[in-house]
Amino acid sequence: MKFKVRGVSDTEFQRWVTTARAAQQSLTRDAYLQLAKPSEREPVRYFSTVDKQLYDLIVGMCVEPGKMCMHDMMALDQRGGLGALAGNF
């Protein structure tokens, strides 16, 4: 990916913060999944609020509903995996 970086003054940064806080959109799990899809030349979007669990879901690679989070998978593996829990190990 390529990104352009633009340094701005404190005043310009505060103007951006004000614009973002005034946005009507919330960054939810569904909104994130749409943003994560490959795309080109997407318009700038602002989100005034963010789902409180979203960061942990992203880090745990389990944003998609029904997908097991990595920390749960690692804990299961440490106990011998699903086979051990089902008595098939």
Secondary structure, DSSP 8 states (H G I E B T S, - for coil): ---------HHHHHHHHHHHHT-S-EE-HHHHHHHTS--SS------SEE-TTHHHHHHTT--STT---HHHHHHHHHTTHHHHHTT--
